[in-house]
Amino acid sequence: MPFYTIQELQRLSLEVASPFREVSPILPKSPAKVSATGLKLGFRIQWPQVDGVHGYRVTMMRTNNFAAAEDQKEVSGEQTVGTTWFYGDIAAVRQFTVQSFKRLNTGETLYSEPVYPFASATSKVDGGAADGAAVAPQAEPIAPSGAEDQGDPGGIGRIS
């Protein structure tokens, strides 16, 4: 029976355990680009499909500052390649980006890098859009959390 030094045993144990080391998961790919179109009372955001993801996170910003996002929403489904964001009866300029995401068995969600450059669009007020433009359904706006007593100062309307 061979005898091993402590250093040799440590080296052997690392070699045996190496296939079981925790490996960082690979982030999903980002959509190739994002486009945003101003609609009557909102925005349409579109992107190309990314294979192997569980959905997408759309981020809306007042400026080109991803860290200062105004709002975000997740859209489930690998084949979903667009969403509509109704904003209210005000003209607003907003920037948008999209990240794809994967949910792991551990419950963790992995997000891709945001798509750069950001897409920009201007919403149109009621009556300001061309004939045939999409119109937001008339519904009570849902205020962002914490804004219920402030009369929805950010102007966020219903998100669908």
N, C-alpha and C positions, 0 to 999 in steps of 0.2 A: 504494500500500500504506500503510495507516494506521500511525502510530506510537503506542505506548502507554507510559505511565509505569509504573514498577514497581508502584505502588499499584493502577493499573488492571489490570495483569496478575494481581496477587494476587487482586483482587476477581473477575475473570473465572474464574480457576482454581478458586476456591471455589464459584462458581455452577455450573460444569461438574461438579465433584466432588460436590456436595451430594446428588444422588440415590444416591450410593454410600457415603455416610457410614454408619458402623455405628450401628444403632439398637438400643436396649435392648429385649430381648424382653418381651412382656407376660406377667405372672404369671398362672397359671391361677386361676379362681375357686375360692373355698373352698366346701365343702359348706354347705348352709343351716343345719344343726344336727347335733348328735351325741347319741345316746342310749346309755346303758350299763346293762346288767342284770346283777345278781349271779346266778351260777349255782352249782350244786354243784361245787366245786373250780375255779371260774374266772369269766370274764366274757364277755358278748356285747356287742360294740360295733357300732352301726348308724348309717348316715348316708344322705342322699339322693344320688342319682347326679349327677355333674357332667359335662356333655358336653365332649368334646374333650380329655380327659386320658388319661394312660397308666396311672394308678393312684393309690393313696392311701398316705399314711404315717400310721400310728396311733401315738400317743405315750401312754405310761402314766406317771403321776406319783404320788408319795406325797402331795404337797401341790399346791396351785394355783400351782406355779412351773414354767412351761414350760422355763426354762433349766436346771432340775434334774431332767430327765426320768429316770425309773428305767429305762425301756426303750422301744425303738421297733421297729416292723416295717413293711415295705412290702407292700402287697397290690396285685398287678397287675390291670389290667383296668378300663376305664371303667365297665362295668356292675356291678362288684363293689360292693355296698353294705353289707357287714358282714363281721365276722370274729369268731372265738372265741379267747379267750386263756386257756389253762389255767394256773392259778397254783399249785396244790398243796393239800394237806390242811390249810389254815389259813384262818381268817376274815381277810380283808384289805379295807380300804377304799382304793380307788384312784380317781384322776381320769383322764379320757381326753379327748383331742382328736384331730382328723383334719385333715390337709392333703392337698389333691390335688396331683399332680405331672405335669409334662410333661418328656419327654426330648428334647433338641434334637439335631440332626444332628451338632453339635460334641461330643456326649457329655456335655454339661452337663445337670444336672437342675434344673428350676425348680419351687419349692414355693410353694403358695398360703400365705396367712396362716393361722395356726391358727384353728380354730373356737372362739369364746367365746360364752357361758360354757362351761367344761369340764363334761363329764358325769361324774357320780360314781356308784359302785356298790360294794356290799359282797359279796364272794364268801362262799359258805357251805361249812362243813366237811362231810366225808362224814357222811351221816346227818342233817345239819341242814337240808337243802333239802326242799321240798315234793315229794310224789310227782309223777313226771313231769318233774322238772327235768333238764336236760341233765347228763350225767356225763362227766367227762374220761376218755379211754381210759387204762387202766393201763399205763404205760410208764415206763422209767427217765427221771428228770428230766435235762434237759440244763442244766448249770451255765453261768452267764454267763462270758464269757472272764475269766480270772484267778481264778475262784472254785473251780477244780477241786480245789485242795488245802484249801479252807476248808469243805467240806461244804455248799456252796450256801447260805451264810448269808442271802442275800436272799430265799430261798424261791421263786425263779423256777423254775417247772416247764417242761414242754414247751410250746413255742409252736407252734400249728398254723395 
